[in-house]
Amino acid sequence: MAATPYARVGRRQDADHEPRDSDEALWGTRRSMTRTHVPCARLDRPGRPRPRRAAMNPAVAAWARTGLVGAATGLRSTWGLAAISWATGPSSAVPAAVRRPRVRGATLVAAMTELVADKSPHVPGRLSPAGLAPRLLIGAALGAALSRRRPGEGVPPVAGAAIGAATAFAAAFAGTRWRRTATGAHQAWTDPMAAAVEDIATAALAWIACALTTEEPPG
């Protein structure tokens, strides 16, 4: 009995669905590519090298961190010392003495006290002898301490002390000028508002100085 057209069509459809050698080779290649696909290398895996920031010239870094910590000290006499004391991470630029728990606690209390007292009109001006002398001394001490990461790098401690004291004086003068200008007769700023802006600027300077004192671990 001859096959009907429907039977021939059914056999043709079955033949079309039969796997061919070329199809099996193609799908096998795709499966192998899927299995062997490797994602982009992750840089945070243990044992893999991590990208490191470009190294700054030691002398330039020393000038920058001593100048920044001096400027922060000129605006707020204890904030530079407190920031350096609380700086985290391995660093040979920060003396171990200022990172002791008692010293850290004392600097934090002093910084918070100055944050509140700065808004009081009864506190002596920063350009008065009582306000300027501590800023110059602390700025010079921090500049000398942060002048070098390692022996032979950075700038001499005397130069670091001079930079710290000079930037502390300049920042103290600039901060006083800012407060007088912002709270003048024709300005809408109040003294607490101008002081808050100064607080933000001081915190930014101290943070950048801390970033320059902290070095990445090798590897």
Secondary structure, DSSP 8 states (H G I E B T S, - for coil): ----HHHHHHHHHHHHHS--HHHHHHHHHHHHHHHH------TTSTTS---------HHHHHHHHHHHHHHHHHHSTTHHHHHHHT--S--SSS-GGGGSHHHHHHHHHHHHHHHHHTT-TTS--TTSHHHHHHHHHHHHHHHHHTS-SSTTSS--HHHHHHHHHHHHHHHHHHHHHHHHHHTSTT----HHHHHHHHHHHHHHHHHHHHHHH------
